[in-house]
């Protein structure tokens, strides 16, 4: 059903958002500027005026996605930063924050999955940006006394990032085998009930040195 509410986004934002959706659905190589313009309800000339080229538009989409993840990773490392007392119990995984902050029909998870799996310079740059954010998040959690950076913080940051990205990238496959969308509220509760104890105590259920 078409929304009866007016779309108050700027033309520039509509172009970026429609490009994000189309790139996620079909891959950037299969999408033309004319396709994006039609989806955004603007002329191809306006797309060029705002972004210069499809490469410029792809860079803008990547930057937008990275900023969204930066905000969400900030919430992972410090949920109290937005106001109110800091609550250690509120610390979540990136996947949980994605589920809570992004609409169910958000194009961002599909776009991230496609870009990371496609390889090439764009996917590499996006992953490196997300990895740097993950490293900073792990450091923040460690300074707050909420996590241990481990003997090799670089590997630990990569491990945590890959685990969360797997939920986004394999969302549909996980839903098939679990019978529930892992990014839904109920799916995240079910996922977290198993994942968080493993993070805290390992597969044996006992912290290292207590076995």
Legacy VTK file of the C-alpha trace (Angstrom):
# vtk DataFile Version 3.0
C-alpha trace
ASCII
DATASET POLYDATA
POINTS 211 float
0.000 0.000 0.000
1.344 3.404 -0.942
1.851 5.737 2.004
-0.568 8.666 2.243
2.022 10.709 4.114
4.086 13.199 2.112
7.702 12.336 1.465
9.508 15.249 3.100
13.007 14.048 2.252
15.055 16.276 -0.006
15.538 15.146 -3.602
19.188 14.478 -2.789
18.224 12.179 0.103
15.593 10.373 -1.999
18.166 9.720 -4.710
20.660 8.344 -2.181
18.057 6.171 -0.448
16.695 4.726 -3.679
20.230 4.034 -4.883
20.913 2.228 -1.607
17.804 0.084 -2.063
18.456 -0.727 -5.720
22.150 -1.416 -5.158
21.237 -3.775 -2.316
18.594 -5.593 -4.363
20.433 -5.913 -7.668
24.047 -4.854 -7.218
25.441 -1.515 -8.431
26.571 -2.864 -11.802
23.007 -3.851 -12.709
21.517 -0.461 -11.822
21.618 2.610 -14.058
21.316 6.273 -13.176
18.025 6.248 -15.075
16.738 3.445 -12.820
17.671 5.430 -9.730
16.145 8.624 -11.078
12.861 6.862 -11.868
12.692 5.303 -8.400
13.396 8.670 -6.753
10.924 10.523 -8.973
13.521 12.883 -10.420
15.302 13.363 -13.721
18.628 11.660 -14.517
20.079 15.156 -14.925
19.255 15.957 -11.297
21.053 12.788 -10.159
24.139 13.932 -12.056
23.809 17.460 -10.667
23.806 16.184 -7.073
26.317 13.335 -7.338
28.264 13.807 -10.559
28.215 10.134 -11.599
27.166 6.693 -10.423
30.566 6.300 -8.767
29.941 9.520 -6.857
26.537 8.243 -5.819
28.040 4.929 -4.670
30.552 6.830 -2.550
27.713 8.839 -1.001
25.765 5.658 -0.244
28.841 4.056 1.355
29.438 7.151 3.465
25.787 7.205 4.573
25.849 3.507 5.551
29.134 3.955 7.437
27.679 6.930 9.360
24.603 4.899 10.308
26.812 2.078 11.588
29.011 4.574 13.439
25.983 5.862 15.356
24.849 2.319 16.136
28.312 1.213 17.254
28.445 4.239 19.546
25.286 2.937 21.200
26.913 -0.465 21.622
29.913 1.024 23.420
28.025 3.613 25.475
24.220 3.322 25.616
24.155 6.102 28.219
25.818 8.642 25.957
22.478 9.695 24.503
21.274 10.798 27.956
20.459 9.315 31.321
22.594 7.104 33.531
24.947 4.584 31.997
23.406 1.121 32.223
25.860 -1.772 31.669
22.923 -4.140 31.250
21.880 -2.149 28.187
25.064 -2.945 26.261
24.051 -4.824 23.128
25.615 -6.374 20.085
25.678 -4.505 16.807
23.051 -6.898 15.421
20.714 -6.063 18.316
21.154 -2.339 17.780
20.529 -2.774 14.036
17.315 -4.646 14.827
16.203 -1.948 17.256
17.195 1.130 15.247
16.579 0.204 11.612
13.088 -0.316 10.177
12.252 -3.915 9.302
12.297 -2.990 5.608
15.607 -1.099 5.759
17.794 -1.627 2.708
21.008 -1.241 4.706
21.527 -4.890 5.770
21.066 -6.168 2.210
23.354 -3.474 0.830
26.091 -4.190 3.372
25.870 -7.906 2.654
26.110 -7.468 -1.094
29.000 -5.014 -0.936
31.045 -7.118 1.478
30.551 -10.349 -0.454
31.095 -8.808 -3.883
34.692 -7.921 -3.106
36.526 -5.140 -4.885
37.624 -1.745 -3.651
34.179 -0.610 -2.503
33.551 -3.666 -0.326
37.083 -3.552 1.068
36.782 0.119 1.997
33.402 -0.422 3.647
34.648 -3.395 5.674
37.755 -1.507 6.759
35.569 1.395 7.931
33.325 -0.942 9.914
36.350 -2.746 11.347
37.867 0.508 12.594
34.556 1.345 14.245
34.518 -2.113 15.841
38.041 -1.599 17.209
37.064 1.728 18.771
33.922 0.161 20.239
35.884 -2.672 21.839
38.334 -0.148 23.313
35.453 1.926 24.714
33.855 -1.159 26.267
37.194 -2.139 27.791
37.740 1.319 29.284
34.233 1.166 30.761
35.042 -2.183 32.369
32.474 -3.999 30.236
34.769 -6.098 28.047
38.270 -7.531 27.850
40.266 -6.665 24.748
42.076 -9.995 25.015
45.643 -10.881 24.101
45.070 -9.809 20.490
42.582 -6.903 20.365
42.795 -6.709 16.565
41.563 -10.276 16.157
38.936 -9.886 18.879
37.493 -6.770 17.231
37.377 -8.612 13.899
35.716 -11.643 15.505
32.967 -9.559 17.106
32.356 -7.623 13.892
32.190 -10.738 11.715
29.734 -12.425 14.081
27.364 -9.487 13.910
27.759 -8.994 10.169
26.950 -12.675 9.631
23.503 -12.124 11.131
22.894 -9.261 8.698
24.303 -10.984 5.635
22.706 -14.391 6.326
19.435 -12.977 7.658
17.213 -14.816 5.187
19.112 -18.104 5.540
18.902 -17.915 9.334
15.181 -17.194 9.130
14.757 -20.293 6.971
16.383 -22.655 9.462
15.226 -21.008 12.697
11.694 -20.189 11.593
12.055 -16.589 12.784
13.631 -13.400 11.475
16.820 -13.025 13.564
16.521 -9.227 13.350
12.978 -9.140 14.715
12.489 -8.365 18.398
11.606 -11.990 19.164
14.450 -13.249 16.972
16.997 -11.065 18.759
15.784 -12.269 22.165
16.202 -15.862 21.026
19.586 -15.165 19.433
20.905 -13.200 22.394
19.829 -15.871 24.866
22.419 -18.194 23.313
25.087 -15.837 22.000
25.648 -13.684 25.081
26.313 -16.632 27.438
28.866 -17.942 24.929
30.597 -14.538 24.897
30.644 -14.450 28.701
31.582 -18.019 29.551
32.474 -19.877 26.359
30.912 -23.054 25.005
31.697 -24.949 28.219
29.603 -22.539 30.268
32.582 -21.745 32.493
34.932 -18.756 32.254
38.568 -19.611 31.412
40.508 -20.923 34.401
37.438 -22.231 36.215
37.144 -25.538 34.429
LINES 1 212
211 0 1 2 3 4 5 6 7 8 9 10 11 12 13 14 15 16 17 18 19 20 21 22 23 24 25 26 27 28 29 30 31 32 33 34 35 36 37 38 39 40 41 42 43 44 45 46 47 48 49 50 51 52 53 54 55 56 57 58 59 60 61 62 63 64 65 66 67 68 69 70 71 72 73 74 75 76 77 78 79 80 81 82 83 84 85 86 87 88 89 90 91 92 93 94 95 96 97 98 99 100 101 102 103 104 105 106 107 108 109 110 111 112 113 114 115 116 117 118 119 120 121 122 123 124 125 126 127 128 129 130 131 132 133 134 135 136 137 138 139 140 141 142 143 144 145 146 147 148 149 150 151 152 153 154 155 156 157 158 159 160 161 162 163 164 165 166 167 168 169 170 171 172 173 174 175 176 177 178 179 180 181 182 183 184 185 186 187 188 189 190 191 192 193 194 195 196 197 198 199 200 201 202 203 204 205 206 207 208 209 210
